[in-house]
Amino acid sequence: MADFYKILEIARDASDDEIKKAYRKLAMQYHPDRNGGSKEAEERFKLITEAYDVLRDGNKRAVYDRYGEEGLRGRGNAGMHHVDLSEALGIFMRDFGGFSGFEEMFGGSSRGNQRSGADVKITMPLTLPEVMIGVEKKIVVKLLDPCERCEGSGAEPGTKPQRCNTCAGSGEVRRAQRSFFGQFVSVAPCPTCAGQGKTIEIPCKRCKGEGRSRAEHTIAVPIPAGVSTGQYLMLRGQGSVGPLGGPRGDILVAFEVDDDPRFERDGADLYTEVLVTYGQLVMGADVSVPYITTTLSLRVPQGTQSGQVFQLRGRGLPRVNASGSGDLQVRVQLWTPQSLSDEQKTIIEALREAEAAPPATRARGFWSRMKDALGA
């Protein structure tokens, strides 16, 4: 279980200001834009943001201090969940994005005042066999590309965009106001040029001055083995181009794994059920177990009880971004025939007369062990 105080490197009695200060320091250190898209930095950034989002909220913090992370999940607190990158960036910009000169901390000035293109979100349906091995799929998506006529400038060929007189080309206007806490500087996009820093006197006839046109792209998406519904892959810099030659946005591919009626899934572990006869349970037998793309053979020992669970190690799904695979949990369940022949009735009747009475109590059932395994 994560220790949010250690993650933010603060004491358990830290004040709200100390929490905010610690988060800002770490967030700036691990922000993806300052680490060249490093996956390790991105994961750390999401983790410290999740810790901050809990500890900055008095109610969440009180529950966490008393019950830990599981208390937040199990007590009806809908606000507690693992944040994805877009949520983490949103929290960061919500609380710290309004400071003057903030963009320059992340090298934003290298882009000038160009705005990135909007991110594109795509849902990728997957089957369990595809998740088992990992696949590469191609998607066809409509994106905005630089206009060929004006080469993305938005201005009719033979003319050029002019520097905005309102913001002097900065793309933003700043207003200083005094308050009880001192001087406060607000920054907003320039209303004249919409934050571009340039104005266009004669717009391009093809793109109407936007500098972009729509086109279809075929993109290969490498899908790692073991992914599950709700996880996603970020294709950075492959989305639509920004207005007037701005940099491309990202493509977020969200995975949606189809349900397989043969299995229940918990992360990398799979659960399935096999029907067996009374004779197979009593005498022992080799039974066929459904697997993702084939079947497996399971030896049921003599005297096995109905409901017993067998663990086939390493027969689950691959673990994402980690070595090894989960397990396949197989529950054997007695199958009771609905109709019998006369011969079968005679045999069953004789068996009923001869067999011993069952014990008064039984071991813990399958569903109790299942709840323990799932942490329910």
Secondary structure, DSSP 4 states (H G I P E B T S, - for coil): ---HHHHHT--TT--HHHHHHHHHHHHHHH-GGGTTT-HHHHHHHHHHHHHHHHHTSHHHHHHHHHHHHHHHHHTT-TT-S---HHHHHHHHHHHHTTSTTGGGGGTGGGGTTPPPPPPEEEEEEE-HHHHHH-EEEEEEEEEEEE-TTTTTS-BPTT---EE-TTTTTSSEEEEEEEETTEEEEEEEE-TTTTTSSEE-SSB-TTTTTS-EEEEEEEEEEEE-TT--TT-EEEETT-SPPPGGGPPP--EEEEEEEPP-TT-EEETTEEEEEEEE-HHHHHH-EEEEEE-SSSEEEEEE-TTPPTT-EEEETT-SPBPTTSSSB--EEEEEEE---S---HHHHHHHHHHHHHSPPPPS-----HHHHHHHHHT-
